[in-house]
Amino acid sequence: MSTRTDTGSGAVTAAGFEGDLRRYRRGLGGLLAFLLVWWLTASTTEPSYLVPGPAASALAFLDLFATTTAVVVPLLGATLVLPTGVAHLAQTLFHYVPGLLLGALCGAGLGLAMGWNGALDDWLRPLVRVLRPIPPLAWVVFAIVWFGIHHTGAAFIVFVGAFWINFYGAYGGVEGVATELTDAAATLGVERDLSMLKLVALPSAAPQLLTGFRTSIGRCWMIVVGAELFGAPGVGYEIVNASNNLAMATSVAYMILISLAFLCMDVGFRLVERRVLAWR
């Protein structure tokens, strides 16, 4: 019987491997098809700078690392000399990371509080419904007036975007905690409201909390680039600056840089998410 079990397990493993290989082939095929369409479009477009081809964009991407640029680290005042692409990406991260983390912390905190406390929810729900539909980029004019065209203003825009995404992730997660769980915890002696939130609500809401944060990682990349289009230093500003000089291949190169940065962050967070939710 042991032999049959092992054979079955090996068959399942082999089938899973072949399924993964099939998906990778399809993904590679889709990528190659996209590159072909891109190349054909670029080859038939005049003037050629309007749609730079894959080869020109790849060369422009390599050029981002052929020169160096000095950047000043906010608050510390230290000057770093980095490859140009890395330097501009670092400028973006100087306001992306604080805005993302603070927005996620405040949004998730308020979402947990409102989802768990019915009275607080009654007080704040009308205000939330008024403010939530306002796009983060609509606050750009206030960011410029309040903070100026620099890292703080762009971080504020990212903060707004991350706040609402994580708010609803936390709110929905806590609101959806099954009554059976709280009843069972109460039976086992969990009486204090904060203890119930810590021991029952948070673990139950963890998948939605983490999903909300992961969503905000990607959405805030779109928001931060939009915020930089108005002059804050970073990759978004460089995309506009390059296009103003008709260096469209350089604009595409910075777009690729954004994509790679997001992929690295997304993969890294997925690994963390798997570890945190291993209990499932």
C-alpha positions as CSV (number, residue, x, y, z in Angstrom):
1,M,0.0,0.0,0.0
2,S,2.9,2.3,0.7
3,T,4.3,1.8,-2.8
4,R,1.0,2.7,-4.4
5,T,0.7,5.9,-2.3
6,D,4.2,7.0,-3.3
7,T,3.5,6.3,-7.0
8,G,0.3,8.3,-6.8
9,S,2.1,11.2,-5.2
10,G,4.8,11.1,-7.8
11,A,2.2,11.2,-10.6
12,V,0.5,14.2,-9.0
13,T,3.8,16.0,-8.7
14,A,4.7,15.3,-12.3
15,A,1.2,16.5,-13.4
16,G,1.7,19.6,-11.4
17,F,5.1,20.3,-12.9
18,E,3.8,19.8,-16.5
19,G,0.9,22.1,-15.7
20,D,3.3,24.8,-14.4
21,L,5.5,24.3,-17.5
22,R,2.5,24.7,-19.8
23,R,1.5,28.0,-18.1
24,Y,5.1,29.3,-18.4
25,R,5.1,28.4,-22.1
26,R,1.8,30.2,-22.6
27,G,3.1,33.2,-20.7
28,L,6.3,33.3,-22.8
29,G,4.2,33.0,-26.0
30,G,2.0,35.9,-24.9
31,L,5.1,38.0,-24.2
32,L,6.7,37.2,-27.6
33,A,3.4,38.0,-29.3
34,F,3.3,41.4,-27.6
35,L,6.9,42.1,-28.6
36,L,6.1,41.2,-32.2
37,V,3.1,43.5,-32.3
38,W,5.2,46.2,-30.7
39,W,8.0,45.8,-33.2
40,L,5.6,45.8,-36.2
41,T,3.8,48.9,-34.9
42,A,7.1,50.7,-34.4
43,S,8.4,49.7,-37.8
44,T,5.4,51.1,-39.6
45,T,5.0,54.3,-37.7
46,E,6.5,57.6,-39.0
47,P,8.2,59.6,-37.6
48,S,9.9,56.7,-35.8
49,Y,10.3,58.5,-32.5
50,L,6.5,58.4,-31.9
51,V,6.6,54.7,-31.2
52,P,10.1,53.5,-30.2
53,G,10.7,49.8,-30.9
54,P,11.8,47.1,-28.4
55,A,15.5,47.4,-29.5
56,A,15.6,51.2,-29.1
57,S,13.8,51.0,-25.8
58,A,16.2,48.3,-24.5
59,L,19.2,50.4,-25.5
60,A,17.7,53.4,-23.7
61,F,17.1,51.3,-20.6
62,L,20.8,50.3,-20.6
63,D,21.8,53.9,-21.0
64,L,20.1,54.7,-17.7
65,F,22.9,52.8,-16.0
66,A,25.7,54.1,-18.2
67,T,25.9,57.5,-16.4
68,T,25.7,58.6,-12.7
69,T,23.6,61.2,-11.0
70,A,23.8,62.6,-7.5
71,V,20.8,62.5,-5.2
72,V,20.3,64.1,-1.8
73,V,18.7,61.8,0.8
74,P,15.8,63.7,2.6
75,L,16.2,64.5,6.3
76,L,19.7,63.0,6.4
77,G,21.1,65.5,3.8
78,A,23.6,62.9,2.6
79,T,24.5,62.9,-1.1
80,L,24.6,59.6,-3.0
81,V,26.1,59.2,-6.5
82,L,24.2,56.4,-8.2
83,P,23.5,55.2,-11.8
84,T,21.1,57.6,-13.3
85,G,18.2,55.2,-13.5
86,V,18.7,54.0,-9.9
87,A,19.1,57.6,-8.7
88,H,15.7,58.7,-10.2
89,L,14.1,55.5,-8.9
90,A,15.5,56.4,-5.4
91,Q,14.0,59.8,-5.6
92,T,10.6,58.2,-6.3
93,L,11.0,55.8,-3.4
94,F,11.8,58.7,-1.0
95,H,8.2,59.7,-1.2
96,Y,6.6,56.5,-2.3
97,V,7.7,54.4,0.7
98,P,6.7,56.9,3.5
99,G,3.4,57.6,1.8
100,L,2.6,53.9,1.3
101,L,3.5,52.9,4.9
102,L,1.9,55.8,6.7
103,G,-1.2,55.5,4.5
104,A,-1.5,51.8,5.1
105,L,-1.0,52.1,8.8
106,C,-3.6,54.9,9.2
107,G,-6.1,53.4,6.8
108,A,-5.9,49.9,8.3
109,G,-6.1,51.4,11.8
110,L,-9.2,53.4,11.1
111,G,-10.8,50.5,9.1
112,L,-10.2,48.1,12.1
113,A,-11.7,50.6,14.5
114,M,-14.8,51.4,12.5
115,G,-15.4,47.8,11.5
116,W,-15.2,46.7,15.1
117,N,-16.9,49.6,16.9
118,G,-20.5,50.2,15.7
119,A,-20.8,53.6,17.4
120,L,-17.6,54.9,15.8
121,D,-18.8,53.5,12.4
122,D,-22.1,55.4,12.8
123,W,-20.3,58.6,13.5
124,L,-17.7,58.4,10.7
125,R,-19.5,56.5,7.9
126,P,-21.1,59.6,6.3
127,L,-17.8,61.4,6.2
128,V,-16.1,58.4,4.7
129,R,-18.7,58.2,2.0
130,V,-18.1,61.9,1.1
131,L,-14.3,61.7,1.0
132,R,-13.8,58.3,-0.5
133,P,-14.9,59.1,-4.1
134,I,-12.3,61.9,-4.4
135,P,-9.4,60.6,-6.5
136,P,-6.0,60.9,-4.9
137,L,-4.6,63.0,-7.7
138,A,-7.4,65.6,-7.1
139,W,-5.5,66.5,-4.0
140,V,-2.4,67.5,-6.0
141,V,-3.3,71.2,-5.9
142,F,-3.6,71.1,-2.1
143,A,-0.3,69.2,-1.9
144,I,1.5,71.8,-3.9
145,V,0.0,74.7,-1.8
146,W,0.6,72.9,1.5
147,F,3.9,71.2,1.0
148,G,5.4,72.5,-2.2
149,I,6.6,70.6,-5.3
150,H,8.9,68.1,-3.6
151,H,9.0,64.8,-1.7
152,T,6.5,65.8,1.0
153,G,3.8,66.8,-1.4
154,A,4.1,63.6,-3.5
155,A,4.2,61.5,-0.3
156,F,0.9,63.1,0.7
157,I,-0.7,62.0,-2.6
158,V,0.5,58.5,-2.1
159,F,-0.7,58.6,1.5
160,V,-4.2,59.4,0.4
161,G,-4.2,56.5,-2.2
162,A,-2.8,54.0,0.3
163,F,-5.2,55.1,3.0
164,W,-8.4,54.2,1.3
165,I,-7.3,50.9,-0.2
166,N,-6.1,49.7,3.2
167,F,-9.1,51.2,5.0
168,Y,-11.5,49.1,3.1
169,G,-9.4,46.0,3.3
170,A,-9.3,46.3,7.1
171,Y,-13.0,47.4,7.4
172,G,-14.3,44.5,5.3
173,G,-12.0,42.0,7.1
174,V,-13.2,42.9,10.6
175,E,-16.8,43.3,9.5
176,G,-16.8,39.8,8.1
177,V,-15.6,38.1,11.2
178,A,-17.9,35.1,11.8
179,T,-20.1,35.4,14.9
180,E,-19.2,31.7,15.7
181,L,-15.6,32.7,16.2
182,T,-16.4,35.5,18.7
183,D,-18.9,33.3,20.5
184,A,-16.3,30.5,20.8
185,A,-13.7,32.9,22.1
186,A,-16.1,34.3,24.7
187,T,-16.9,30.8,25.8
188,L,-13.1,30.2,26.3
189,G,-12.9,33.3,28.5
190,V,-11.9,36.1,26.1
191,E,-13.9,39.0,27.6
192,R,-12.2,42.3,27.0
193,D,-13.0,44.0,23.7
194,L,-9.4,44.7,22.9
195,S,-8.5,41.0,23.6
196,M,-11.2,39.9,21.3
197,L,-9.9,42.2,18.6
198,K,-6.4,41.0,19.0
199,L,-7.0,37.3,19.4
200,V,-10.0,36.8,17.1
201,A,-10.7,39.7,14.7
202,L,-7.2,40.4,13.6
203,P,-6.2,36.8,12.7
204,S,-9.5,36.4,10.9
205,A,-9.1,39.6,9.0
206,A,-5.4,39.1,8.2
207,P,-5.9,37.7,4.6
208,Q,-8.0,40.8,3.6
209,L,-5.5,43.2,5.4
210,L,-2.6,41.7,3.5
211,T,-4.5,41.7,0.2
212,G,-5.4,45.4,0.7
213,F,-1.7,46.2,1.4
214,R,-0.6,44.2,-1.6
215,T,-3.1,46.0,-3.8
216,S,-1.9,49.4,-2.5
217,I,1.7,48.5,-3.5
218,G,0.7,48.5,-7.2
219,R,-1.9,51.2,-7.1
220,C,0.4,53.6,-5.3
221,W,3.0,53.2,-8.1
222,M,0.4,54.6,-10.5
223,I,-0.4,57.3,-8.1
224,V,3.1,58.4,-7.4
225,V,4.0,58.7,-11.1
226,G,0.9,60.8,-11.6
227,A,2.0,63.0,-8.7
228,E,5.4,63.4,-10.2
229,L,4.0,64.6,-13.5
230,F,3.5,68.0,-11.8
231,G,7.2,68.4,-11.0
232,A,8.2,66.3,-8.0
233,P,11.5,64.6,-8.6
234,G,11.5,61.0,-9.6
235,V,10.8,58.6,-12.4
236,G,7.4,60.2,-13.3
237,Y,9.1,63.6,-13.8
238,E,11.8,62.0,-16.0
239,I,9.2,60.4,-18.2
240,V,7.6,63.8,-18.9
241,N,11.0,65.5,-19.2
242,A,12.2,62.9,-21.8
243,S,9.0,63.2,-23.8
244,N,9.3,67.0,-23.9
245,N,12.6,66.4,-25.6
246,L,11.0,63.8,-28.0
247,A,13.2,61.1,-26.4
248,M,10.3,58.6,-26.3
249,A,12.6,55.6,-26.0
250,T,13.9,57.1,-22.7
251,S,10.3,57.5,-21.5
252,V,9.7,53.8,-22.3
253,A,12.9,52.9,-20.5
254,Y,11.7,54.6,-17.3
255,M,8.3,52.9,-17.7
256,I,10.1,49.5,-17.8
257,L,12.1,50.5,-14.7
258,I,8.8,51.2,-12.8
259,S,7.5,47.8,-13.9
260,L,10.6,46.0,-12.7
261,A,10.5,47.9,-9.3
262,F,6.9,46.9,-8.8
263,L,7.5,43.2,-9.8
264,C,10.3,43.0,-7.2
265,M,8.2,44.5,-4.5
266,D,5.2,42.3,-5.4
267,V,7.2,39.1,-5.4
268,G,8.8,40.0,-2.1
269,F,5.5,40.8,-0.4
270,R,4.0,37.6,-1.7
271,L,6.8,35.7,0.0
272,V,6.1,37.6,3.3
273,E,2.3,37.0,2.9
274,R,2.8,33.2,2.5
275,R,4.9,33.1,5.6
276,V,2.5,35.2,7.7
277,L,-0.5,33.2,6.5
278,A,1.2,29.8,6.8
279,W,-1.3,28.9,9.5
280,R,-4.0,28.7,6.9
